[in-house]
Amino acid sequence: MYKYEKTITLVTVASPINQNLALLDANEYINADTLACIHEGHVNVIPILNPDRHGKYVPLLSGKERGKGFIKQIKWVRLTGETIFVVASTIGLQIYDAELCDVKFFHSCKATGGDMHYTNGICVIEHNILCVGTNLGTIWLFQGNESNTDFEVIDRIYAHDDGPIKFLDGMGKYLVSSSEECTYLWSLCDKQYEISRQIYVDGLFSTPTALKVASYLTFIGYESGELCVFDILNPDFHLRTVAHKLEITAIDFSVLKHFTLTASTDCYIKIWTFNEFSSEGTCIFSVFNESGPLCGAAFLNHNCTEFCAVTANDISVNVYIKEEK
């Protein structure tokens, strides 16, 4: 179904952080323009479409503080019609322009007191609200001006008292936050976010290791290798399948094709389909990554004709293309 096409080389190795991959401007037919991967306190920025452009190695902060701290998550997002690059790290929140040339905004996301803190989890919900999770269990909500050069804290949700937020995603008026112990669905009610329900599966005691929200579905990968799909709008619906032998480290979903992509430390990349008549997923493609365990993977376009996979502690990003019939 797919075959190996090429290897994209990073400037330096990708840190073994789950979901360690960001893509710029992937759409239905045209591949993503650029990819980004974390290496400790720096970001590998690698052009995909234009081979004449050079890759970059962008540090967290600048000057004497250049490269200090550790990055937890990166993501290109759209806010007020503009694409920006968002970094969550051990020093707080940084917002760059789409090309990662200038820092537009910084916020420590730190509560009063001297507690150790870091940000982890990035998403955008309705009304152009940027949400950022922290290890203190809080979710900070920011709203920017028209040029995204200044952001105002509009709310702070005390989401988890059971531990740090590991993952955060959302869409529309919904947020999904996850710690090691609990995963919550939040919804906007009377201008405030409230817990709509706890997301869990009876008998599944494994820790979440990857999270994706798309098309009002929540995809959660677990340390056990299991993959679960939940319907945000229908609390009675969920699917569960044993997808991998080891923990799932990345999930992507195509709204156009309804394909789900997973990657794991078991070195396999797999593509799944789900339907309402089965409680489990169907694996339609599987490939072993000879470079080693994986820490990131995504479709390069919404039509699912190509995808890429990031090898942990390595400089290789392998690209696969759909075989013509």
N, C-alpha and C positions, 0 to 999 in steps of 0.2 A: 504493500500500500504506500509506504514511504521508503526512500532510500537516502543514504548519507550523501550530502552534496559538498560540504566544505567545512573547514574549521576557521573560526574567527579567533584571532589571538589578542588577548588582553595585554595591557601595559605591564601589569603584575598580577599575581594570583588572586583569585576570588576567595574571600573569607568564607569559612564554612558556616554561613548564616542562612537559615531557611528563608526561602523566597528572595534570594539574592539576585534579582534581575529586575530592571526597569526598561520599558520600551517607549520610544517617542513616535507618535503619529502612525500607529498601525491602523489601517482601515480595511474596507472590504476586499479590495483587489491589490492595493499597493502595500508592499512590506514596510515594516517599521523603518524609520529613517536612521535611528541611532539606538544603541543599547548602552546600558550602564550597569556596572557591578561594583560592589563594595570591596575594598581592601583596607581593613582596619579603619584608619582615619582619613582615607582618601577614596575617590570615586574614579574607576575606569570608565571613560566615555569613548565609545568606539563607533564610528560611522559604519552603517551597513550598506546603504544604497549608493553612496558616492565614494568609490575607492580612492579618489584623489584627495579626499579630506584626511587629515591626520587625527589619530586618537589623542586623547588628553588624559591627564592624571591630576585630578582636581582635589586639593586638600580641604579638609575641614578648617574653617577660619583662615586667617592670613597673618602676616607679620611674625612676631615672636611666638604667637600661639599656633602657627601653621602646622596642620596635621595632628594636633593634639586631640585626645579624645578618641572615641570609637563610634562609628556609624552603625545604627541598628536597622534602619530601613530607608529606602529611597523610592521616589515615585514622581513621574511627570503627571501633572493634573491640569485640568482646564478650570479656570476661575474667571468670571466676568468676560468670557470670550478670549482669554489669553492663556497660553500654555506656560506653566512655571514648573520648576524642579524643586521638590520638597525633600529635605533631609531631616530625619529624626536621629538623634545621637545622644551620647552621654553628656553633652554640654547644652542640649536643648534643641530648639527648632530653628532651622535655617531655610530660607526661601531664596532661590536663585532664579535668574532668567532662564529661558529654555535652553540656551547654549552653555549654561554654567560659566558665564563670563563675570557676572556681578552678583553680589549678595544684595538682595532687595530688602530683606527683613530678617531679624533675629529675635528670638524670645527664649528665655531660659526655661519656661514652663515649670518654674520652681515655686513651691509653696514656702511660706515663711518658716524660718528655722534653718538649721544647717544639715538637714538630712541629705544623704546621698540620693541623687535623682538622675533619671535619664528619660528620654522620650522614645516611644516604640509604638508604631501603629499610625498610619496616615490614611485618611479618606476624605472625600468631598461629598456632601449631601445637598439637599435642595436649598435654595436661596444663597448659593455660592458660599456655603459654610465649610471651612476647613477644620477637620477634627484631628486631634493628636492625643494619643494615649501616653501614659507615663508608668514608671515602675511603682509609683505610689498609689496606683489604682484609680487615678483620676483621668478624665477626658477633658481636654481644653478645646473650646470652640472659638474659632477666629473668623472674623469677617473683614475683608479688605476693601480699600477704596477702588475706584474705577481702574487705576493704573497698577494696582497690586504692589504699591510701594510702601504702604503702611497698613497694618492690621490691628483691629481692636478685639480684645477679649470680650466676647459677648456672654459667655457662660462657662462654668466649670462643673462637670458632673462627677460626683463621688461615686464611681461606678463599682469598684471592687474593694472590699475590705479583706479579701481572702488571699491577696498577693498581687504582684505586678501584672499589668496588662501585657500580654504576649503578642496579641494580634487585634487589629481593629479594621473594620471595613464597613461599608454601608452604601445606600443609594436611596434617593427620594427622601422620605421622612423617617427612614429606618437606619439604625446603627446596630452592628453586631460586635460585641467586645468579648475577649476571651482571656482568662488567666489559666494557670495550670489546673485549677480546681473547677471553675465554672465558666460557662458561656452564656451570655445574656443577649436577648433581642430587645432593643430600645425603640420606642416610637414617640413621635412628637404629639403631645396632648396639652392643649391650653398654653402653648408657647414654652412648654417645659418637656424635657425628655424623661420618660418613665419606663421602667422595665415592663415590657409586654409579656415576656415569658422567659424561662430558662430553657436553653436548648440542650437536650441530652438524649441518650439512648439507654434504655434499661439494660443492665448487664455489661455495658461498655465502660470500663474504668481506666482507659488509657488517656494519656495527656494529649491535647491538641498540639499539632506541630505545623499546621498550615491552614490558612483560611482565605476563602474567596467568596465575595458576594456579587452576583450578577443576575439580571433578569428576575429579581425577587426570589432568587434561590440562594441558599447558603451552603457552600461546600466546605467541609472540614476534614482535613487529614489528621491521622493520629499516629502516635509513637508506635503502636502495634502494627501499622501498615494498613489499617482499615480506613475506608473512605465513606463518609456519610453525606447525604444531600437532604436539606430541609427546605420546606416551602415557607417563606416568610408570611404569606397571606393565608396559609392553611396549616394550622398547628397539628393536624392529624396526619399529615403527609411526611414521610421520611423514607429514604432508601439507605441501605447499608451493604457494603461489599468489602471483602478482603482484597485490597488492591495490590499490596506489596508485602514482602517478607519482613522488611524493616520500615523505619519511620518515613512517612511522606514529608518531603521537604518543599514541594511546590505544587500549586494547582492553577490551571487556567481553564477558562470556559468560553466557547464561542456561542454567542447568542444567535448568530446566523445559521450555523450548522448543528448546534446542540451537541458538539463534541466536548468532552472533558479531558484535559491533559494532566497527567500526574508524573512526578519524578520522586525518586527515593534514594536513600543511602544504600539500598540494595543494588544500585547502579542501573536500574531499569527505568526507561521512559515508556509510559503507556497512554493509549487513547481509549476512552470509554464512551459508550452510549447508554442512556437510561430511558426507560419508558414506564408509563403509569401502570402497566399490566404486570410488571415484575418488581420484586422487592430488592433485586440486586442489579448491578451494572453488568454490561457486556463489554469485554475487552476486544477491540477490533484491530489493535496494533500494539506491538511490544518490541522494543529494541534494547539491547544491552550496551551500556556506555563503557567501552574498554578503557577510557581515561580514568575511571574511578567513580566514587560516590558523587551524587548530584546535589546541588544546593539551589538551583533555579531552573525554570523551564517556562516557555510560553509560545503560543502561536504567533508567527510574525505577521499574519493578516487574519481578518475575520472569516475569510473563506477557507482557512485551514489548509492552504496548499503548501505551507512551510512552517516549521517550528524550530526552535533552538533550545539547547540544554547546556547549563553551566556546570562545569566540574569543580567541586570544592577543592581548595588548596592547589589549584592548577590555573594555567593561563588559557586553557582551551574552552571555547564555546562551539559545540558541534551543531551544524545546521543540517536539517533533513528536509527533503522536498518530496512532494507527492508524485508517484510514478504515473506516467501517462499510460492509458490503456491501449 
